[in-house]
C-alpha cells in the first residue's frame, strides 16, 4: 500500500472584517491571477452548493488554491497538469514557474503589516521523522510558499493529530479546532494552509439599531434573527435586472471590501448558474454610488467543514488521489498519494465588521413613500457574500440561515 499525504486546508475570520492593503495599481500578473482565482472560486462554489443547496456554504478559495499549488511543487506529468488546470490556469498561456511566482507575490502582499486589520496567511508541512524530502522541494516550499516544516511522529497518530490541530488553533486564534481527525496509519505528511482575517467596517453599524427580525429560509418558513440596520448610506450599488438580483459593496477600513449579492425571491439558482468571472467583472464595473435609505443585514456566524475530494474530482483533479499519482518531486519516488483534502472555514459578521471566512448576502426591496421612491436593501433571505482584495477573492459564502442551530 502507498504511504499517504494528507492535505489540510483551513480558514478563519471573525467579527470586524478588513482585508489587505498593498497600495498601488494591481499589476497585469495580479489581474491575470485574479481571473483564474474567480474562475476557480465559482467552479468550486457550484460543486459545494449543489451538494447541499439548503445549507450555508463558506470557504476560502485562496486557502484551497494555495495549498493545491503548494502540493503541485512535488507533482509531475498528469498529476501536475490536473492540479494546475483544476485551479483554472491555462497552461498554454502561463508557465508553472509563473504560477508559483504569482502565489509567492500574493502571499507576500497579503502578509504586509497593517494597523487597520488582522490578516495572516501561511503554509506548513508536518513530515514523518524518517521521510527524506528532496532538497529542491523543501527549498521551493520555503522560498515560494514560506512553508514551515515540522518533524512529526506519525506512528503515534493521536499525538500527531494533536500537534497539527494545536498549530492550527494557534494560527487561527482558537477559531478553528480539530481540523484533522482520524489520520490514516499510512500518513507520512500533512500539508497545511491557514488564513486568519479580521476587519472593521468603514462605516460600522450602531448596536442600538440592531433588533429581532424575520429571515425567510424559503418562501414561507422564517426564523427570528438579530438584524443590523443603517439609514442614509452612500455606497456602491447595482440593480442587475438581467439576473434579478441586487449587488452592493460595503468597504472595510483598509483596502478591502465585501460584495453582497441578493437574488430576488426564487432566483438564487438563476444567479448561482451565472456565477462566472465575467459576471463578477460586470457587477463590479456596474456599481455606482447611490444613497440607500435603509440597509438591513443580519448578524451571523456560520461555518463549513468539507472533505473536498469529490468536488475536486469534478474539477478534473483526480490522479493525485489514486495509486497512479506522481508526487515524485517530494521524495524522488512515486509512492505518495493524497488521502484527504480537508477545509474548515468560519465567518462571523457583526456591527463592527467581519471576522473570519466570507459569506455574502444582499436583498433589496423598493417601496413607494409619500416623498418618493425609497431604496431599501434588506438581507432577510438567502444571499451571497464575497470578500475581495485587489481583485482576488479571499472568501466566498452563501448564507441560507444566519442561525443554523436554531432550525429544528
Secondary structure, 3 states (H helix, E strand, C coil): CCEEEEEEEECEECCCCCCCCCCCCCCHHHHHHHHHHHHHHHHHHHHHHHHCCCCCEEECHHHHHHHHHHHHCCCCHHHHHHHHHHCCCCCCCCCHHHHHHHHHHHHHHHCCCCCCEEEEEEEEEEEECCCCCCHHHHHHHHHHHCCEEEEECCCCHHHHHHHHHHHHHHHCCCCCCCCCCCCCCCEEEEEEEEEEEEEEECCCCCHHHCEEEEEECCCCCEEEEEEEEEEEEEEEEEEECCCCEEEEEEEECCCEEEEEEEECCCCHHHHHHCCCHHHHHHHHHHCEEEEEEEEEEECEEEEEEEECHHHHHHCCCCHHHCCCCCCHHHHCCCCEEEEEEEEEEEEEECCCEEEECCCECCCEEEEEECCEEEEEEECCECEEEEEEECCEEEEEEEECCCCHHHCC
